[in-house]
């Protein structure tokens, strides 16, 4: 007996309810739009755990930049816990040093002369290249420098560097910010990330932690969509003709199909390839060029009282521990006046370190991370709640050397099918994901008018 297939129609179907898909659907809210999400919750890599006054972002960490994401937070009245005035630090040989002052980092860290020379060489290469990535890309010199960095692997900053400490620090930075090894990614993205790490957070536009975590906004956007958002509805295929799209999916009632005028596919690159068997070769190759960083995260709610050593830091790099960075989500709440008891910390490991941790149980990961966190801050003994573990096999998109050349292909539509995701922009972030979703929706609207 042939199983019956439910048939539906819509003006637009959005595949994927991460930040890009939610923003696309929000922009199309006046249309007959349906959003299909395979998971039981919206938000994708955006997830926050909450307890009392505190929250922990277990996926995407920070909100920064300008554009649709910030506008949506403001429009929905979500409080923005500013990180202006906070710092980034390095923990090395038991000492914590502010990294926003490169001279202080070199002088105050407990490093040998050889380590200082190695770190100076790495820093010089980053500092020499970073300004060209911030210039207008139409500048001829900036174009040449960018092209060279696009062709190089990030490991070029380690050429001739013998210091194991310096090498560990670079691998730690690459792991914590991109979830990959320096050899895997083009130098462009690494240099840009390091420029953010080594700058004053106050200079990063809207660097903040939305109250309740990043999930506050995705929860609001999902609620606004109501029953137009269909969870637990994995898409099986997206097929199209010149002017229409057919999306096959499954829900609690079995196989279903939506026939729509337009579609926006807002899923990771490898998922998009599986869902669209009719992809032209150029698009398939462009998607194949995109790689994803991977992470293991352990979040801790804490029960300390009074001022603490980490209060003024939003992030601490920890290249010598089982995790590569500790993020302090409570930093956004630390201002003038008495310090509230408790806090929220998240320990991150990325790249090859995450790969090795994937083989362990949650309990083994928590045991390792907890021991190292207490070695960093012994005063937390007896004040850590049970760790919350998340394993992310696919988070931040990045490109291997030479891979970014295909990026322009994915900014174009496939007839009635439009693409969205932070892989479309030069420096992937939550803000870029939101921007890509809005752009795709506006193009859909223009094509239907």
Beta strands, then each sheet from edge to edge (+ up, - down):
strand 1: 6-15
strand 2: 33-36
strand 3: 48-51
strand 4: 54-57
strand 5: 80-82
strand 6: 87-92
strand 7: 95-98
strand 8: 208-210
strand 9: 229-230
strand 10: 235-240
strand 11: 245-251
strand 12: 254-265
strand 13: 290-292
strand 14: 295-302
strand 15: 313-317
strand 16: 325-328
strand 17: 343-350
strand 18: 388-392
strand 19: 397-399
strand 20: 417-419
sheet 1: 9+ 2+ 1+ 12+ 11- 10+
sheet 2: 9+ 2+ 1+ 12+ 20+
sheet 3: 3+ 4-
sheet 4: 5+ 8-
sheet 5: 7+ 6- 15- 16+ 17- 14+ 18-
sheet 6: 13+ 19-
end
